[in-house]
Amino acid sequence: MSVVRHEPGPILSLAVEHGGAVYLAGIVPKDLKKDIKGQTQEVLAEIDRLLARCGSSKSKLLQATIWVTDIRNRAAMNEVWTAWTDPKNLPVRACVEAKLADPACLVEIMVVAAK
């Protein structure tokens, strides 16, 4: 089976295709001045873009891991997540509180999807 890497950088690729699955790196927002909802919307838009590039979509999500810097932001993040996801095709998911590389970054999301 082939491995296709998309948008490789010095330490990671943003997306990797293998065996009928798409694996995305942890996606973070670029505009760190936004609140949790704005950062989550930005991250989910980037996930949409990367999944489309790989021939997939949010309706094919299998797994999501979400890191928030303050668990009290979970409810606001979930509002954006719920509006974005396909309610008939929800992935398995974990959401945990964690320190992220940049203190201004409030959320990071990593997903796996079928092709």
C-alpha positions in Angstrom: 0.0 0.0 0.0 1.2 3.5 -0.8 1.6 6.3 1.6 0.8 9.8 0.4 2.0 12.8 2.4 0.4 16.2 2.0 1.9 19.6 2.9 5.1 18.2 4.6 7.0 20.6 6.8 10.3 20.4 8.7 8.8 18.2 11.5 5.5 16.8 10.2 3.0 16.5 7.3 -0.4 18.1 7.7 -2.1 15.0 6.3 -1.1 11.4 5.4 -3.2 9.0 3.4 -2.7 5.2 3.8 -4.8 2.1 3.5 -8.1 3.9 2.8 -7.7 6.3 5.7 -6.7 10.0 6.1 -4.7 11.0 9.2 -4.4 14.7 10.0 -1.9 16.3 12.2 -3.1 18.3 15.2 -4.5 21.4 13.7 -4.2 24.7 15.5 -5.6 28.2 14.6 -3.4 30.8 13.0 -5.4 33.8 14.4 -4.7 33.5 18.2 -6.5 36.7 19.0 -9.9 34.9 18.5 -11.9 33.4 21.4 -12.4 29.7 21.7 -15.3 29.7 19.3 -13.4 31.6 16.7 -10.3 29.4 17.0 -12.4 26.3 16.8 -14.2 27.5 13.7 -10.8 28.3 12.1 -9.5 24.8 13.0 -12.5 23.0 11.7 -12.3 25.0 8.4 -8.7 23.9 8.0 -9.8 20.3 8.7 -12.4 20.6 6.0 -9.8 21.9 3.6 -7.3 19.1 4.3 -9.9 16.3 4.2 -11.2 17.6 0.8 -7.6 17.7 -0.5 -7.4 14.0 0.5 -10.7 13.0 -1.1 -12.6 12.8 2.2 -15.0 14.9 4.3 -16.3 15.3 7.9 -19.1 12.8 7.2 -16.3 10.1 7.0 -14.6 11.0 10.3 -13.7 8.0 12.4 -11.8 9.6 15.3 -11.2 13.0 16.8 -8.9 14.1 19.6 -9.4 17.6 20.9 -7.2 19.5 23.3 -8.4 22.6 25.1 -6.2 24.7 27.4 -9.0 25.3 29.8 -11.7 22.6 30.2 -14.2 25.4 31.1 -14.0 26.3 27.4 -15.3 22.8 26.4 -19.0 23.9 26.3 -18.3 26.8 23.9 -16.0 24.7 21.8 -18.7 22.0 21.7 -21.2 24.5 20.3 -19.0 25.0 17.3 -18.2 21.3 17.0 -21.9 20.3 17.1 -22.8 22.8 14.5 -20.0 21.6 12.2 -20.3 17.8 12.6 -22.6 15.5 10.6 -25.0 14.3 13.4 -25.6 11.0 11.5 -21.9 10.3 11.2 -20.3 11.3 14.5 -16.7 10.0 15.2 -15.4 8.6 18.4 -13.9 11.4 20.3 -11.8 12.5 23.3 -11.6 16.0 24.7 -8.9 16.8 27.3 -7.4 19.8 29.0 -3.7 20.3 28.1 -1.1 23.0 27.8 -0.4 23.7 24.1 2.8 25.0 22.6 1.6 28.6 22.4 -0.3 29.9 25.4 -2.6 32.0 23.2 -3.7 28.9 21.4 -6.9 27.6 23.0 -7.7 24.5 21.0 -6.0 21.8 18.9 -7.9 19.1 17.0 -6.5 15.9 15.3 -8.8 13.6 13.2 -8.7 10.4 11.3 -11.2 9.8 8.5 -12.0 7.2 5.9 -11.4 8.0 2.2 
